[in-house]
Amino acid sequence: LAFASLEREALPPEIWNSQPIELGDIIISVETADRQAQEQNHSLKQEIAWLASHGLLHLLGWDHPDPERLEEMLTQQHQLLTCVGLH
């Protein structure tokens, strides 16, 4: 789960580029992540990385109200995990 601290539109653009911003919180149930990892046949580390990156994208404003947007978000998530060496 991801809980945003701020609405992005509430701050002037110059603030987003000049100061550290607390985006919000990401909460991951390790027990649920472990179960999902077993169901998907991959490691707990991989599942937690997947969930954390998905939550981060939500905090950055990404959403998936339809299949097309979900595919775009999952592509972005894959790129993020690849960049940090977790995919």
Legacy VTK file of the C-alpha trace (Angstrom):
# vtk DataFile Version 3.0
C-alpha trace
ASCII
DATASET POLYDATA
POINTS 87 float
0.000 0.000 0.000
1.185 3.524 -0.763
-0.071 6.602 1.038
0.845 9.955 -0.499
1.841 12.779 1.848
1.028 15.475 -0.685
-0.926 16.004 -3.838
1.620 16.834 -6.523
-0.579 19.597 -7.934
-0.583 21.359 -4.531
3.055 22.480 -4.820
4.597 24.900 -7.314
6.823 23.162 -9.901
9.986 24.900 -8.658
9.585 23.190 -5.270
9.598 19.735 -6.885
12.928 20.470 -8.553
14.724 22.300 -5.748
13.970 20.580 -2.430
13.710 17.084 -1.004
10.044 16.150 -0.735
8.501 13.470 1.470
6.373 11.592 -1.040
4.583 9.378 1.451
4.700 5.912 2.937
4.846 2.450 1.432
3.610 -0.382 3.629
4.438 -3.974 2.735
3.203 -7.013 4.638
6.180 -9.368 4.687
3.874 -12.318 5.352
1.728 -11.493 2.316
4.822 -10.797 0.211
6.268 -14.170 1.214
3.050 -15.958 0.239
2.904 -14.109 -3.099
6.576 -14.880 -3.769
5.906 -18.574 -3.260
2.837 -18.409 -5.531
4.891 -16.670 -8.249
7.882 -18.969 -7.686
10.414 -16.232 -7.001
12.310 -14.929 -3.974
10.937 -12.819 -1.156
13.569 -10.192 -2.030
12.251 -10.001 -5.590
8.635 -9.722 -4.410
9.433 -6.957 -1.910
11.392 -5.067 -4.583
8.417 -5.439 -6.940
5.931 -4.199 -4.330
8.163 -1.315 -3.197
8.791 -0.129 -6.757
5.080 -0.342 -7.542
4.283 1.718 -4.446
6.966 4.262 -5.350
5.467 4.739 -8.798
2.061 5.347 -7.205
3.638 7.996 -4.944
5.141 9.598 -8.045
1.684 9.877 -9.599
1.415 6.727 -11.699
-1.883 4.864 -11.686
-3.480 2.019 -13.611
-7.213 2.625 -14.050
-7.290 0.588 -17.261
-5.238 -2.166 -18.957
-3.327 0.290 -21.164
-2.162 2.410 -18.217
-1.342 -0.750 -16.250
0.920 -1.910 -19.073
2.649 1.494 -19.163
3.142 1.426 -15.401
4.478 -2.137 -15.413
6.942 -1.177 -18.158
8.123 1.753 -16.043
8.380 -0.543 -13.026
10.474 -3.046 -14.980
12.813 -0.238 -16.099
13.162 1.024 -12.528
14.023 -2.420 -11.176
16.501 -2.983 -14.009
18.214 0.360 -13.288
18.801 -0.583 -9.656
19.869 -4.136 -10.500
16.851 -5.910 -9.056
15.302 -7.345 -12.203
LINES 1 88
87 0 1 2 3 4 5 6 7 8 9 10 11 12 13 14 15 16 17 18 19 20 21 22 23 24 25 26 27 28 29 30 31 32 33 34 35 36 37 38 39 40 41 42 43 44 45 46 47 48 49 50 51 52 53 54 55 56 57 58 59 60 61 62 63 64 65 66 67 68 69 70 71 72 73 74 75 76 77 78 79 80 81 82 83 84 85 86
